[in-house]
């Protein structure tokens, strides 16, 4: 029930905000110098002449039936536009989250264990820098250095122009997976090279939160009795941490993975625009700039739904991983 209430609140707030924008979305349809008759006909066609409450009710009814409307900018169904771009964003955000976890967990454990020396200070400095560094700035710097100066990596896009028409026998929409399974190594290398910069920049924005969360869990573990018991049995402290503290920090970190995924979804708007990535974030930015009302609603609803689903799955995983929650113990 809470999920449905949250989704309804997101739809209502986004609908009202999008409709009170100073720019009239119908101008995107009729052009820059329309006649009053053209404006009236377009308003009647899209239902913009109705009271806003009636518009909202009509939108909800159509949404329940699976109709998100037609994009005013591309003249395509919003549902089709979102389905074409969803996998591009899913690939980018999911790989960024995986990279953040692979970097954040070990550094968080090491930072907690070596918390009194310079190594820990360096890791903490890196964590704070990753949180404070603006995404658009890091993305443009990466482009200037790795493409402009070194020429190692492509500037933007998902694939090179000569691979645009490549067809694979497996088409899940996740190009790095499809090209690997079909063993098309030239296509795989091109996709991989295009992923490096956006994934690196996007993961950099969230790795600091994971490091700080894991570090606090490790410090707490170091003060518990069972840690000293393992030491008395002859286990090396780092071995104990990576076996014991990793599990404890995993339980704690699961509670923020949903939030981190939401941050990455929000960050995808900047990264996809900078790297011309054909995903939902880029589509959303173009829709906002042109006041494409149906597309703005569609992107917002999809992002909210994915974010709520991820948090729901994290809560389920947290329930099964931590026996204290499962059996109602503290």
Secondary structure, DSSP 8 states (H G I E B T S, - for coil): -HHHHHHHHHHHHHHHHHHTSSS-TTHHHH-SS--HHHHHHHHHHHTTTS-HHHHHHHHHHHHHTT---B-TTT-SBHHHHHHHHHHHHHHHHHHHHHHHHHHHHHHHHHHHHTTTSHHHHHHHHHHHHHHHS-HHHHHHHHIIIIIIIS--S-SSSSS-GGGTT---S---S-HHHHHHHTT-HHHHHHHHHHHHHHHHHHHHHHHHHHHHHHHHHHHHHHTSHHHHHHHHTT--HHHHIIIIIHHHHHHHHHHHHHHHHHHHHHHHHHHHHHTT--SHHHHHHHHHHTT-HHHHHHHHHHHHHHHHHHHHHHHHHHHHH-HHHHTT--
